[in-house]
């Protein structure tokens, strides 16, 4: 019979909880950064200016066709070498692992979210664009005041799906030494040889947060049903 005291008290419990807390911080920080990037990229892809379209297309295709692991390693090992020495030393003296992970996760997730947002914008009837123009709004103002508020509500389900993927992808940050949940579970397992309890806690935590995100999405869709006119 398993002894669950490992998960209930002691320093191992604290390590696992600290890892869960850092994973949640990675999720929130990456999501906050990814959403505005995704909106900008979606607008670039819908622009009438050809080179802006190509810029948005290049971003999506380049980011999506490189594995997230490669992004993580690049932003941790490669990108800092391009920085001025003083700034690089300042960054390494702080939590560069978490910063690199957030950048990689945000840019990677934004490429997928941009396509969902672009599809949502294209689902808005053309009359909405015409109404914005009739009110004297330019392209940006029409998008900001008329189209995007409707498009973002249309894209809530796929964006929730991308948020779930982002939450699970935070586990990949362990490869660059970020002390998130999977990293801490591995540390606890190595120190205590309690493999079942360590990874059961991690699995339960990932499942619980995923179900919570799904429940919030269901509540939002029930509370704010999509009505595109």
Secondary structure as UniProt FT lines:
FT   HELIX           5..8
FT   HELIX           10..46
FT   HELIX           50..64
FT   HELIX           68..73
FT   HELIX           74..78
FT   HELIX           79..82
FT   HELIX           85..92
FT   HELIX           96..123
FT   HELIX           126..134
FT   TURN            135..136
FT   HELIX           139..142
FT   HELIX           143..147
FT   HELIX           148..154
FT   HELIX           156..169
FT   HELIX           170..176
FT   HELIX           181..192
FT   HELIX           195..223
//
